[in-house]
Amino acid sequence: MTMTYSTITAKGQVTLPAELRRKLGLRPGARVAIREVQGTVVIDPPPDMTTVRARARAEMEAANTWGTVIESGAWAGEAAQKVTRGQS
């Protein structure tokens, strides 16, 4: 792993080297997660949508809610009105 250095500005900003941004697919405006692990700053790129979907499905399967639709509150009423009006 190549070590690169960056300077922290008076505003606390750090510029990620261009090579690293390209490697991680980071574009201007991208949000990253920043965390501290045993005195080290770790910057995580945003997860891709496949990862997000897999995590959401795993959480729903663990809660035994995968594949279920909750029909309560305003959503159910709105859906019923669309059916009555012939909309889908």
N, C-alpha and C positions, 0 to 999 in steps of 0.2 A: 504494500500500500504506500503510495506516494504521500508525503507530508507536505501540506501547503499551509500558509499562514495568511491571516487577514487581520486588519486593524479594527478595533471597536471605535466608532465615532463618539463625539460628545453626546449624541442623542442615543447611544447604545446600539447603533446599527452596525451590522457586519455584512460585508459583501461576500457571497459565495463565489469561489473561482468559476470562470466560464466552463472549464473542462468538467467540473463536478456537476454544474447545472445541466449541461448537455447529457452527461451520463445518467442522471436521475430523471431527465425529462422535465425539468422545472422551467416554467415560462414566467415572464413578468406577471405579477398579480397572483401567482400560485400561493396557496397557504401551506405551510409546513407545521408539523408538530415539534415543539421544542421541550425537552425534558432533561432533568438532571439524574444521572445514575452514578452513585458513589463518587461524587465530585467531578464528574465529566459531563459536559454538555453534549446531548445527542439531538440531532436534527433529523426527523423522519419525513420523507416525502409523503405526499398524500397517497392513500391506497387507491388502486384502480377499482373500477366499478365491479369487476368480477369478485375481487376480494371483499368488497362491501356487501355484495349480494350473498356471498357464501357465509359471511359472518352473521348477517341478518337471518338467513335460513337456519343456521345452526342454533341461534338463540331461540327462534320460534319452535324448532323441533324439540329443543330441551324443555320449553314451556308447554309442549304439546298443543301448540296453536297453529302449526304450519298447515295451510290449506283450509283454514276456517275463516269465515267472514262474520264479523260481529254486526248484527242488525239491531242497532239501538240508537236512540236519540234522533237528532235532526237528519242524519244520513239516511236512515230507514224511511223516514217520512218523505224526504225528497225523492228517493228511489220509487216509492209507491206512487207519488204524484206523476212522475215521468211515465210510468206504466199506464196509469189512468189516462194520460193525455196522448198515449201512443208513441212516446219518444223512447229511445234507448240510449 
